[in-house]
Amino acid sequence: MARINDHYLKLAAGYLFPEIGRRVARFQESHPQAKVIRLGIGDVVLPLPESIRAAMHRAIDELGREETFRGYGPEQGYDFLRKAIVEHEFEPRGVELSSDEIFVSDGSKCDSGNIQEIFDVHARIAVPDPVYPVYVDTNVMAGRTGPADSAGRYEGITYLPCTQSNGFKPSPPDESVDLVYLCSPNNPTGAVFSQAELTQWVAYARQHGSILLFDAAYVDYIQDDSLPHSIYEIEGARECAIEFRSFSKSAGFTGVRCGYIVIPKEVCGRNAAGEPVELHRLWARRHTTKFNGASYPVQVGAAAAFSDAGRAEVRERVVYYLENARIIREGLTEAGFNAFAGTNAPYIWLETPNGQKSWEFFDHLLENAHVVGTPGSGFGACGEGYFRLSAFGKRDRIEEAVERIRKL
Ligand SMILES: *Cc1c(COP(=O)(O)O)cnc(C)c1O
């Protein structure tokens, strides 16, 4: 029999969302009349913008005509999209990038999960706790950790606690690590790093020769203009940071699939002899070997998100979800909950009442309000005693959910 990758067996058995699914299904079976409102999974609900759909239709028709048919595209992404990204996402923030520093992909989950492949198996990693589970799990699979303890913490990972006392924004650790994952605005806490805080991280990375892996999937939700939108707004970041972006949460591309990585030419790791090697070169090699490009209609659709009409439609969606977030946050605060975030992110992070464990509160909310959220403990040990509610929902359902929670 073929030997398996044993590291997979270290992964915590019940991944968060399947477990939520099981509990909700069990509840629905015994309460068929209950109208359950799901504010659990972070998936958008509003339909794809009209201008994006129209562009995608035209792209499909081009593929249907002999004169305009296209086969494989450039693996790194079409020029028209990479140029639009640089011009609309970075230049307005004063960030200069060259379009060949952008690698278009089919989404950020793959990118943020795959990036670790170009680093040594002994690379020491640091992750915020709690955070998007992909960073930790992909490093476990790669064999960079020992087993997990009872709180779900893996041996060998440096956890960066995100607590009320630090505003859910960790400072650099005392020890030296090779890779640091940062997520801002953060999923699940909704916290956004300030200019000063990111400056500290860049200084840390340059001092220790670490690489910052900066996930900005929710950047479009940042309303406060003084907050950095890109890690490259920080001086020196071009030498030590990689950034991840996605069209999923802004343009509603969770089902369409498109994202990108930014790797400036200056960012280097070192080889066995201690000599610097450009990470751009390594990722280009990996990307072109393992990926054949996002589909043409998808890239045309993504570029349409930067047209005047596209930007207005994307903006409308972001405003809609942020209004949902406001309704949830204010409703819960009035009901006596300790609720955080939801102003620059589509998530509300709340402290469970009376010191309940995250899963206890999950069951309580499901059974008594018929509302589904996400237990904070599923995002890391420091998420225990917290709970995430997503603002991705239809307005009437959001209002109803808040009403029910208030009556608890
Ligand atoms: C949703 C999300 C992504 C985006 O994933 P896609 O694969 O692009 O849909 C990336 N990072 C975080 C933290 C997310 O929550």
The ligand as an SDF file (V2000), in Angstrom:
LIG
                    3D

 15 15  0  0  0  0  0  0  0  0999 V2000
  -12.6900   34.8450    1.7150 C   0  0  0  0  0  0  0  0  0  0  0  0
  -11.2670   34.9760    2.0380 C   0  0  0  0  0  0  0  0  0  0  0  0
  -10.3010   34.8820    1.0520 C   0  0  0  0  0  0  0  0  0  0  0  0
  -10.6790   34.7880   -0.3940 C   0  0  0  0  0  0  0  0  0  0  0  0
  -10.7590   33.5120   -0.8670 O   0  0  0  0  0  0  0  0  0  0  0  0
  -11.0310   33.2660   -2.4010 P   0  0  0  0  0  0  0  0  0  0  0  0
  -10.3770   31.9450   -2.6180 O   0  0  0  0  0  0  0  0  0  0  0  0
  -10.4060   34.3460   -3.2020 O   0  0  0  0  0  0  0  0  0  0  0  0
  -12.5150   33.2100   -2.5820 O   0  0  0  0  0  0  0  0  0  0  0  0
   -8.9620   35.0380    1.3960 C   0  0  0  0  0  0  0  0  0  0  0  0
   -8.6110   35.3090    2.6530 N   0  0  0  0  0  0  0  0  0  0  0  0
   -9.5160   35.4350    3.6230 C   0  0  0  0  0  0  0  0  0  0  0  0
   -9.0620   35.8050    4.9760 C   0  0  0  0  0  0  0  0  0  0  0  0
  -10.8750   35.2480    3.3500 C   0  0  0  0  0  0  0  0  0  0  0  0
  -11.7570   35.3670    4.3330 O   0  0  0  0  0  0  0  0  0  0  0  0
  1  2  1  0
  2  3  1  0
  2 14  2  0
  3  4  1  0
  3 10  2  0
  4  5  1  0
  5  6  1  0
  6  7  2  0
  6  8  1  0
  6  9  1  0
 10 11  1  0
 11 12  2  0
 12 13  1  0
 12 14  1  0
 14 15  1  0
M  END
$$$$
